[in-house]
Structures are given as structure tokens and as C-alpha cells.
Amino acid sequence: MVILGDRHTMFGDLDCAHEKLGSSYRAHGSNYEMDLPLIVFNWQEKLPGPERFQQNKDLTHFVASGA
């Protein structure tokens, strides 16, 4: 079983149901999570706009489908 939370969810013990944290609080992560440019090498066709690729899996589906 795998349990995942969304970007607003953390797991752990807490005395109340919700805790307000400052905007600069960072629970986890590192530089590899920042926005990076997407480079598609040797693609011969026209690429769709950036809204088509929101996650890594979107690129995989796009390339696997051939367009």
C-alpha cells in the first residue's frame, strides 16, 4: 500500500488538525524540485505549447504516442 498526499498535505503527529505555517516554511525537498526547462532532443514535428506538459509523465505520454 502506498499513501500519497497532495502539495498541501504532510504526514506526522500533530496535536491539532491544522497548523498555520509561515510562507517561508519548507518541510522537505531540494533544488531538483524547482522549475526547469524542458528540452526535447531531435523531435522533428511541431511541439505543443507549454501548458501540455505539467508533469514528467505528460512528456512520456506525448513521446510514446508519437505526437
C-alpha positions, 0 to 999 in steps of 0.5 A: 500500500502506498499513501500519497498526499497532495502539495498541501498535505504532510504526514506526522503527529500533530496535536491539532488538525491544522497548523498555520505555517509561515510562507517561508516554511519548507518541510522537505525537498531540494533544488531538483524540485524547482522549475526547469526547462524542458528540452526535447532532443531531435523531435522533428514535428511541431511541439505543443505549447507549454501548458501540455506538459505539467508533469514528467509523465505528460512528456512520456505520454506525448513521446510514446504516442508519437505526437 
